[in-house]
Amino acid sequence: MEIPLQAAARKAELPSTESPLPSSRARLGAPDNVRGLLVMAIGFALFSVADTQAKLLTEFFHPVQIVWIRQLGLLAGVVVALAVLGPSIFATRHPALQFGRGLLAVTSAVCFIVAIKFVPLADAVAISFVAPFLVTAMGALFLGETVGPRRWSAVIVGFCGALIVIRPGLGVMHPAGFLVIVAATAFAARQVLSRHLAKDDRTVTTVAYTALVSILALSIPLPFFWTTPTFGMQWALLFGMALFAALGELMIIKSLEIAHASVLAPVHYSLLIWGTFWGWLVLGQLPDMWTWAGAAVIVTTGIYIIRCERKVKSGT
């Protein structure tokens, strides 16, 4: 899953999301938090549909092929931006970092898709919520951001919540569950890079490089894993996944243009509700008591960290 909280991350400092078009809140007027919440909620609902389709597709196709097709949606947005804004969208002061960010996007997406082939969707989504804790830790280690003892404590508690879901050593969850941790780590590193890049590069530039690098990187091994769809349902799922992922990305972008990121950030956790719903409706899977308990710990501490960061930014 392209878990899109990188949107909230870079926008929290002004812009962070992978937006195909540069945003300007000044141009759009005063923030409309209520409408922004609704738009972002729709965006995450669309992402959950794409994730469910991706899980179904793992029965037929290799994760490399699935991610490659999913990234075509983001590439389509870049093509539109290129047509509107011209080649200036590729002007960057940090080409190496942009390239690295694209590789992190590939790593995160492929690891997540491999994981959900074996792990229930809601469980994988719950584990992926450790990403904000990793961002907090990496921000302190690599960007010199101030993190007090309360936020460090929340990070530790959040990881304990992830361990409750995974329950290592008990043989309850497939070992692929740890790939979600790898995906979340790559995703968090990507967010930290986004914060650094946002100082010099436009959001549209970061999106363009992420789309191009991910497509090119995946195209190298793609011929070795390619399986041509053989019936209409496979084509429909592949097309639907790319479409819903692209529409979800656009919704997230739009919400961050019209509302404050600090207000929108908790909506990210609605993915757990959607993951549970689709897992039950489509796949006949429901989280057990331990998954719910671990998810509750992760979500609670995640929201606490969001509130702490909001207070730090406001100086209160």
TILUMBA-537920 format. One record per atom (N, C-alpha, C): residue in one letter; x, y, z. Coordinates in steps of 0.02 Angstrom, whole numbers, padded with zeros to 5 digits, always signed. Example, Ala and Ser with C-alpha at 12.3 -4.5 7.8 and 13.67 -1.06 7.14 Angstrom:
2
A+00660-00284+00390A+00615-00225+00390A+00660-00165+00390S+00642-00112+00354S+00684-00053+00357S+00645+00002+00394
! end
This chain:
316
M+00042-00059+00000M+00000+00000+00000M+00044+00061+00000E+00026+00110-00043E+00058+00175-00041E+00026+00213+00016I+00048+00197+00071I+00016+00229+00127I+00029+00303+00122P-00019+00351+00110P-00003+00418+00088P+00004+00468+00144L+00026+00450+00204L+00035+00499+00256L+00096+00542+00243Q+00136+00524+00191Q+00189+00571+00172Q+00158+00636+00152A+00095+00633+00129A+00059+00693+00115A+00055+00736+00177A+00032+00708+00232A+00027+00747+00293A+00095+00767+00319A+00145+00726+00307A+00210+00740+00335A+00241+00803+00308R+00247+00807+00243R+00281+00866+00215R+00237+00926+00218K+00172+00917+00212K+00127+00974+00217K+00126+01002+00287A+00140+00960+00336A+00140+00985+00404A+00191+01040+00411E+00240+01040+00367E+00288+01094+00366E+00278+01138+00306L+00242+01127+00272L+00214+01150+00208L+00246+01106+00156P+00230+01093+00106P+00197+01037+00076P+00232+00971+00085S+00193+00916+00085S+00225+00851+00093S+00197+00799+00047T+00140+00807+00024T+00112+00751-00013T+00139+00746-00083E+00129+00688-00112E+00151+00677-00180E+00099+00705-00227S+00104+00768-00238S+00052+00801-00276S+00072+00812-00348P+00029+00794-00396P+00046+00806-00465P+00045+00880-00484L+00016+00921-00442L+00013+00992-00457L+00033+01030-00394P+00072+01083-00399P+00092+01120-00340P+00032+01152-00307S+00029+01146-00241S-00028+01173-00205S-00012+01243-00180S-00064+01282-00171S-00056+01349-00144S-00118+01366-00105R-00112+01362-00038R-00171+01375+00003R-00190+01448-00002A-00140+01491-00013A-00156+01562-00021A-00201+01572-00081R-00186+01533-00134R-00227+01539-00194R-00297+01513-00182L-00303+01463-00139L-00368+01430-00129L-00410+01465-00075G-00380+01511-00038G-00418+01545+00014G-00407+01513+00082A-00450+01531+00130A-00443+01507+00198A-00455+01432+00201P-00422+01398+00248P-00431+01326+00255P-00503+01308+00270D-00527+01254+00241D-00594+01227+00254D-00584+01157+00282N-00577+01153+00349N-00559+01090+00380N-00613+01037+00373V-00676+01057+00376V-00730+01008+00372V-00731+00976+00302R-00727+01016+00251R-00726+00989+00183R-00662+00949+00172G-00606+00972+00200G-00544+00936+00194G-00548+00867+00225L-00579+00862+00284L-00588+00798+00317L-00628+00750+00274L-00681+00776+00244L-00724+00734+00201L-00685+00709+00140V-00648+00755+00108V-00611+00736+00048V-00556+00685+00064M-00521+00696+00120M-00469+00648+00138M-00499+00581+00156A-00556+00580+00191A-00588+00517+00208A-00606+00478+00144I-00630+00513+00094I-00646+00481+00030I-00582+00454-00001G-00528+00493+00003G-00465+00471-00025G-00440+00406+00006F-00444+00400+00071F-00421+00339+00104F-00469+00281+00089A-00533+00295+00082A-00580+00242+00062A-00561+00214-00006L-00542+00259-00052L-00521+00236-00118L-00457+00196-00115F-00410+00217-00073F-00349+00179-00064F-00363+00109-00038S-00411+00104+00008S-00427+00038+00036S-00454-00009-00018V-00492+00019-00065V-00516-00022-00120V-00458-00046-00163A-00411-00001-00177A-00352-00021-00216A-00312-00074-00180D-00305-00069-00114D-00269-00119-00076D-00303-00187-00078T-00369-00186-00074T-00407-00249-00077T-00399-00282-00145Q-00402-00241-00198Q-00392-00268-00265Q-00321-00296-00272A-00272-00262-00243A-00203-00286-00246A-00196-00353-00212K-00229-00361-00155K-00227-00426-00120K-00257-00481-00163L-00313-00467-00196L-00343-00517-00240L-00297-00533-00298L-00263-00484-00323L-00219-00494-00381L-00157-00535-00364T-00138-00538-00299T-00079-00578-00281T-00090-00652-00294E-00152-00673-00304E-00166-00742-00322E-00146-00758-00393F-00138-00706-00435F-00125-00717-00506F-00058-00688-00530F-00035-00634-00498F+00022-00597-00524F+00075-00586-00470H+00137-00576-00493H+00192-00562-00448H+00185-00490-00421P+00206-00478-00359P+00202-00410-00330P+00236-00357-00373V+00291-00374-00406V+00326-00324-00449V+00278-00300-00503Q+00242-00345-00534Q+00195-00326-00587Q+00137-00285-00559I+00113-00305-00501I+00057-00269-00470I+00076-00197-00453V+00135-00189-00422V+00157-00122-00403V+00170-00080-00465W+00200-00110-00516W+00215-00074-00578W+00151-00046-00608I+00099-00086-00611I+00036-00063-00640I+00004-00010-00595R+00010-00020-00529R-00019+00029-00483R+00016+00097-00491Q+00081+00096-00501Q+00118+00159-00508Q+00101+00195-00573L+00070+00161-00620L+00050+00194-00682L+00000+00250-00668G-00040+00241-00615G-00088+00294-00597G-00052+00358-00577L+00001+00351-00537L+00041+00410-00518L+00075+00440-00578L+00100+00396-00623L+00134+00420-00683L+00086+00460-00727A+00023+00438-00730A-00027+00475-00769A-00034+00546-00744G-00033+00554-00677G-00037+00621-00648G+00023+00663-00667V+00082+00632-00670V+00143+00668-00689V+00138+00690-00762V+00111+00648-00804V+00103+00666-00875V+00058+00727-00882V+00005+00729-00842V-00040+00787-00843V-00002+00849-00820A+00036+00842-00766A+00074+00899-00740A+00125+00923-00791L+00157+00876-00826L+00206+00894-00877L+00173+00933-00933A+00113+00912-00953A+00077+00947-01006A+00057+01018-00985V+00041+01026-00920V+00017+01091-00896V+00076+01137-00879L+00127+01109-00845L+00180+01151-00817L+00245+01149-00857G+00252+01099-00901G+00312+01095-00941G+00369+01059-00906P+00427+01054-00938P+00484+01015-00911P+00514+01045-00848S+00492+01104-00827S+00519+01133-00766S+00505+01090-00704I+00456+01044-00710I+00440+01003-00652I+00498+00956-00634F+00547+00948-00680F+00603+00904-00666F+00664+00942-00639A+00657+01007-00627A+00713+01046-00600A+00721+01031-00526T+00778+01005-00506T+00790+00987-00436T+00862+01003-00416R+00871+01019-00353R+00938+01031-00326R+00967+00967-00295H+00926+00915-00291H+00947+00853-00257H+00929+00792-00299P+00958+00784-00357P+00940+00726-00400P+00953+00659-00366A+01008+00653-00329A+01024+00589-00296A+00971+00572-00243L+00951+00622-00204L+00901+00609-00153L+00833+00594-00185Q+00817+00627-00239Q+00755+00612-00274Q+00755+00540-00300F+00812+00519-00327F+00819+00451-00351F+00811+00401-00293G+00843+00417-00237G+00838+00373-00178G+00767+00368-00152R+00732+00424-00154R+00662+00423-00130R+00619+00378-00174G+00632+00380-00240G+00595+00337-00285G+00607+00264-00270L+00670+00246-00254L+00686+00176-00237L+00653+00156-00172L+00649+00202-00125L+00614+00187-00062L+00540+00175-00075A+00511+00212-00122A+00440+00202-00139A+00430+00132-00167V+00476+00109-00209V+00471+00042-00237V+00477-00010-00182T+00526-00002-00138T+00537-00050-00083T+00475-00055-00039S+00448+00002-00019S+00390+00003+00024S+00330-00032-00008A+00316-00016-00070A+00257-00043-00103A+00264-00118-00116V+00322-00140-00139V+00331-00212-00154V+00328-00253-00090C+00360-00230-00037C+00359-00267+00026C+00287-00273+00053F+00249-00219+00047F+00180-00221+00072F+00138-00269+00031I+00145-00268-00035I+00105-00313-00077I+00124-00386-00065V+00189-00400-00057V+00209-00468-00040V+00178-00490+00026A+00178-00444+00075A+00151-00461+00141A+00077-00477+00139I+00038-00437+00103I-00035-00448+00105I-00056-00510+00066K-00009-00540+00030K-00024-00605-00001K-00034-00658+00053F+00000-00650+00109F+00000-00700+00162F-00034-00677+00226V-00039-00611+00236V-00064-00583+00299V-00132-00551+00287P-00180-00560+00332P-00245-00527+00325P-00236-00451+00316L-00277-00422+00274L-00269-00352+00255L-00272-00306+00316A-00321-00317+00360A-00327-00273+00419A-00266-00278+00464D-00238-00338+00471D-00178-00346+00512D-00119-00308+00482A-00111-00313+00416A-00057-00278+00382A-00064-00202+00389V-00125-00177+00382V-00138-00106+00390V-00121-00083+00460A-00142-00123+00510A-00128-00105+00580A-00053-00100+00592I-00015-00150+00568I+00057-00149+00578I+00089-00089+00542S+00062-00071+00484S+00091-00016+00445S+00087+00051+00481F+00044+00055+00531F+00036+00118+00567F+00096+00134+00612V+00147+00091+00613V+00208+00108+00649V+00248+00161+00611A+00230+00174+00549A+00267+00223+00508A+00274+00291+00542P+00220+00320+00571P+00228+00386+00604P+00279+00385+00661F+00283+00328+00697F+00332+00324+00751F+00403+00323+00722L+00412+00288+00667L+00477+00286+00634L+00496+00354+00607V+00447+00391+00581V+00461+00458+00557V+00485+00503+00614T+00453+00497+00672T+00474+00536+00730T+00546+00519+00749A+00562+00454+00751A+00629+00434+00770A+00681+00456+00719M+00666+00445+00654M+00713+00464+00601M+00721+00540+00597G+00667+00576+00609G+00671+00649+00608G+00720+00675+00661A+00719+00641+00719A+00765+00661+00773A+00836+00641+00756L+00845+00582+00727L+00913+00556+00714L+00946+00589+00654F+00908+00603+00602F+00938+00626+00539F+00925+00699+00522L+00871+00727+00550L+00856+00797+00535L+00866+00843+00595G+00885+00813+00651G+00897+00854+00711G+00834+00882+00741E+00776+00852+00727E+00714+00877+00756E+00711+00860+00830T+00682+00905+00868T+00678+00896+00941T+00621+00848+00958V+00638+00795+00993V+00587+00746+01015V+00597+00737+01090G+00546+00757+01128G+00550+00752+01201G+00537+00681+01226P+00546+00671+01292P+00537+00604+01321P+00466+00577+01313R+00416+00620+01311R+00348+00596+01302R+00338+00565+01233R+00365+00598+01182R+00357+00570+01115R+00399+00507+01106W+00459+00505+01136W+00499+00444+01133W+00462+00387+01167S+00429+00402+01223S+00390+00350+01258S+00333+00326+01214A+00301+00372+01179A+00246+00353+01134A+00271+00309+01077V+00331+00325+01052V+00360+00283+00999V+00370+00212+01024I+00397+00204+01083I+00409+00137+01111I+00344+00100+01122V+00294+00135+01150V+00229+00103+01161V+00197+00083+01095G+00205+00125+01044G+00177+00109+00979G+00207+00046+00949F+00272+00037+00957F+00304-00024+00933F+00281-00085+00973C+00268-00075+01036C+00240-00130+01076C+00172-00151+01049G+00133-00101+01026G+00069-00116+00995G+00077-00159+00933A+00128-00143+00893A+00141-00183+00832A+00160-00255+00851L+00199-00263+00905L+00218-00330+00927L+00157-00369+00951I+00109-00335+00980I+00047-00369+01001I+00011-00398+00940V+00011-00360+00885V-00022-00384+00825V+00017-00442+00794I+00083-00436+00790I+00124-00487+00758I+00133-00549+00803R+00142-00537+00868R+00155-00590+00917R+00211-00636+00894P+00271-00609+00887P+00328-00649+00863P+00343-00708+00909G+00361-00764+00880G+00379-00823+00918G+00321-00868+00935L+00260-00844+00925L+00201-00884+00942L+00173-00921+00882G+00200-00906+00822G+00177-00940+00762G+00106-00922+00743V+00082-00864+00767V+00013-00844+00753V+00008-00812+00685M+00055-00768+00669M+00053-00732+00606M+00108-00757+00560H+00093-00757+00495H+00143-00777+00445H+00204-00730+00451P+00264-00758+00442P+00325-00716+00446P+00324-00657+00399A+00283-00660+00346A+00278-00603+00300A+00253-00540+00335G+00224-00548+00395G+00203-00489+00432G+00260-00441+00446F+00321-00469+00453F+00379-00426+00465F+00396-00385+00403L+00374-00407+00344L+00385-00367+00284L+00347-00301+00288V+00292-00300+00325V+00255-00237+00334V+00298-00188+00373I+00336-00213+00422I+00382-00170+00459I+00434-00142+00411V+00460-00184+00367V+00509-00160+00317V+00477-00107+00273A+00415-00120+00251A+00380-00072+00209A+00369-00006+00246A+00350-00010+00310A+00340+00050+00350A+00405+00088+00360T+00460+00052+00369T+00525+00084+00378T+00545+00122+00315A+00537+00089+00257A+00553+00123+00194A+00507+00183+00183F+00444+00175+00201F+00397+00230+00194F+00416+00288+00239A+00436+00273+00301A+00456+00326+00348A+00518+00362+00323A+00567+00324+00297A+00627+00355+00270A+00610+00401+00212R+00560+00380+00174R+00537+00421+00118R+00506+00486+00143Q+00469+00483+00197Q+00440+00543+00226Q+00494+00591+00250V+00545+00564+00283V+00599+00606+00308V+00635+00640+00250L+00646+00603+00196L+00676+00633+00136L+00631+00687+00108S+00565+00675+00111S+00518+00725+00086S+00524+00790+00124R+00532+00786+00190R+00540+00846+00230R+00603+00885+00210H+00656+00848+00198H+00719+00880+00178H+00714+00910+00109L+00685+00873+00062L+00679+00897-00007L+00633+00957-00013A+00582+00959+00030A+00533+01013+00026A+00565+01082+00036K+00625+01085+00065K+00657+01149+00077K+00679+01181+00011D+00694+01140-00039D+00721+01166-00102D+00679+01148-00164D+00648+01089-00164D+00612+01065-00223D+00537+01072-00214R+00503+01084-00270R+00430+01087-00268R+00402+01017-00259T+00341+01015-00232T+00307+00951-00223T+00299+00914-00288V+00281+00951-00341V+00270+00920-00406V+00334+00887-00431T+00392+00916-00415T+00456+00888-00435T+00468+00821-00400T+00455+00819-00336T+00463+00757-00298T+00417+00703-00324V+00355+00721-00340V+00308+00672-00368V+00333+00645-00434A+00357+00690-00477A+00379+00670-00543A+00437+00620-00539Y+00485+00635-00496Y+00542+00590-00490Y+00522+00523-00458T+00477+00526-00409T+00455+00464-00377T+00420+00419-00428A+00377+00449-00469A+00341+00409-00519A+00389+00380-00571L+00434+00422-00597L+00479+00398-00649L+00529+00346-00623V+00559+00360-00565V+00608+00313-00538V+00576+00246-00522S+00516+00248-00491S+00483+00186-00473S+00464+00145-00535I+00438+00178-00586I+00420+00143-00647I+00482+00113-00681L+00536+00153-00685L+00597+00129-00718L+00629+00072-00678A+00631+00079-00612A+00661+00027-00570A+00623-00039-00575L+00557-00034-00577L+00516-00094-00581L+00516-00124-00651S+00529-00082-00702S+00529-00107-00771S+00589-00153-00785I+00643-00147-00746I+00701-00189-00757I+00686-00263-00743P+00658-00278-00683P+00643-00350-00671P+00575-00371-00699L+00534-00324-00721L+00466-00340-00741L+00461-00397-00793P+00503-00399-00846P+00496-00453-00895P+00504-00523-00865F+00541-00529-00809F+00551-00594-00778F+00491-00616-00737F+00448-00569-00720F+00391-00585-00678F+00324-00574-00712W+00325-00549-00774W+00263-00530-00807W+00219-00591-00823T+00156-00585-00807T+00105-00634-00826T+00049-00597-00861T+00035-00614-00923T-00017-00580-00960T-00086-00600-00933P-00128-00552-00916P-00196-00569-00893P-00232-00611-00945T-00269-00660-00921T-00301-00708-00966T-00377-00703-00969F-00407-00667-00921F-00479-00659-00925F-00500-00590-00899G-00562-00573-00913G-00586-00505-00902G-00580-00481-00831M-00592-00525-00781M-00589-00504-00712M-00519-00481-00692Q-00468-00513-00717Q-00400-00492-00702Q-00386-00423-00730W-00406-00411-00792W-00397-00345-00822W-00436-00292-00781A-00497-00310-00761A-00538-00263-00723A-00506-00245-00656L-00478-00296-00622L-00446-00283-00557L-00384-00241-00566L-00344-00255-00617L-00283-00216-00629L-00299-00143-00645F-00348-00134-00689F-00367-00066-00707F-00398-00030-00647G-00441-00066-00611G-00474-00035-00553G-00424-00015-00499M-00374-00058-00487M-00323-00042-00437M-00286+00022-00455A-00263+00027-00517A-00227+00088-00538A-00273+00149-00535L-00336+00141-00555L-00383+00197-00555L-00398+00221-00485F-00415+00174-00440F-00433+00194-00372F-00372+00222-00335A-00313+00195-00348A-00253+00222-00316A-00240+00294-00340A-00249+00305-00405A-00238+00373-00432A-00289+00422-00405L-00353+00401-00403L-00405+00445-00377L-00395+00459-00303G-00374+00407-00266G-00361+00417-00195G-00305+00467-00184E-00252+00462-00225E-00196+00509-00220E-00220+00580-00233L-00262+00589-00283L-00288+00655-00299L-00330+00683-00242M-00370+00640-00210M-00411+00662-00154M-00368+00684-00095I-00316+00645-00081I-00270+00664-00026I-00238+00731-00040I-00215+00739-00102I-00184+00802-00122I-00233+00860-00113K-00294+00851-00138K-00344+00904-00133K-00359+00922-00061S-00366+00871-00018S-00382+00885+00052S-00327+00926+00085L-00264+00913+00068L-00209+00950+00098L-00202+01021+00070E-00235+01033+00013E-00236+01100-00014E-00288+01144+00020I-00340+01113+00047I-00396+01152+00073I-00403+01150+00149A-00361+01110+00183A-00367+01104+00256A-00298+01096+00287H-00295+01105+00354H-00232+01099+00390H-00213+01025+00397A-00150+01009+00383A-00126+00940+00387A-00134+00912+00457S-00122+00954+00508S-00127+00930+00577S-00198+00908+00595V-00247+00938+00563V-00316+00918+00574V-00331+00853+00538L-00302+00845+00479L-00317+00788+00436L-00281+00724+00456A-00223+00730+00488A-00179+00672+00499A-00214+00612+00531P-00257+00621+00583P-00289+00562+00613P-00334+00523+00566V-00357+00554+00512V-00401+00518+00464V-00364+00459+00434H-00299+00461+00434H-00259+00405+00408H-00279+00338+00439Y-00299+00341+00503Y-00316+00280+00538Y-00382+00250+00516S-00420+00286+00476S-00482+00257+00449S-00466+00198+00403L-00404+00193+00380L-00385+00136+00339L-00396+00070+00375L-00389+00070+00441L-00400+00008+00479L-00472-00013+00475I-00518+00035+00479I-00590+00020+00474I-00605-00008+00405W-00579+00025+00354W-00592+00002+00285W-00559-00065+00272G-00497-00074+00298G-00464-00138+00288G-00502-00195+00320T-00531-00182+00379T-00571-00233+00413T-00635-00247+00374F-00667-00194+00350F-00730-00201+00313F-00720-00242+00249W-00670-00222+00208W-00659-00258+00146W-00633-00328+00158G-00592-00336+00211G-00567-00403+00227G-00624-00450+00244W-00674-00424+00279W-00733-00465+00297W-00778-00476+00236L-00793-00423+00199L-00841-00428+00145L-00814-00468+00086V-00752-00455+00066V-00724-00486+00006V-00685-00549+00020L-00649-00549+00076L-00602-00604+00089L-00624-00650+00146G-00677-00631+00181G-00700-00672+00237G-00652-00674+00295Q-00613-00620+00305Q-00564-00616+00359Q-00584-00563+00409L-00577-00579+00473L-00589-00531+00526L-00530-00532+00575P-00508-00474+00599P-00454-00472+00648P-00474-00507+00713D-00425-00538+00746D-00441-00567+00811D-00434-00515+00866M-00446-00536+00928M-00445-00490+00984M-00377-00457+00993W-00323-00495+00982W-00256-00468+00991W-00240-00414+00939T-00264-00425+00878T-00253-00374+00827T-00288-00309+00845W-00350-00315+00869W-00387-00255+00889W-00351-00220+00947A-00326-00260+00995A-00292-00230+01053A-00228-00194+01030G-00189-00227+00989G-00127-00196+00964G-00142-00134+00923A-00193-00139+00881A-00212-00081+00839A-00234-00022+00883A-00270-00037+00937A-00292+00017+00982A-00232+00052+01013V-00181+00014+01033V-00121+00044+01061V-00086+00087+01009I-00079+00060+00948I-00044+00097+00895I-00081+00162+00878V-00146+00158+00868V-00185+00217+00849V-00184+00269+00904T-00193+00248+00966T-00194+00295+01022T-00128+00333+01028T-00072+00295+01025T-00007+00328+01032T+00008+00370+00969G-00016+00347+00911G-00006+00386+00850G-00040+00454+00854I-00102+00454+00878I-00139+00517+00885I-00106+00561+00938Y-00079+00530+00990Y-00044+00568+01041Y+00017+00604+01012I+00055+00568+00970I+00114+00599+00938I+00093+00656+00892I+00038+00646+00855I+00013+00700+00812I-00004+00761+00853R-00036+00752+00910R-00054+00809+00954R+00009+00842+00981C+00059+00802+00999C+00121+00831+01025C+00155+00873+00971E+00158+00846+00910E+00190+00883+00856E+00152+00948+00840R+00086+00944+00846R+00046+01004+00834R+00062+01058+00885K+00071+01038+00949K+00088+01086+01002K+00157+01115+00991V+00204+01072+00969V+00272+01096+00956V+00272+01148+00902K+00235+01135+00847K+00234+01182+00791K+00199+01248+00809S+00149+01243+00855S+00113+01303+00874S+00148+01341+00930G+00199+01309+00960G+00238+01342+01012G+00203+01341+01079T+00153+01297+01087T+00118+01294+01151T+00143+01238+01194
! end
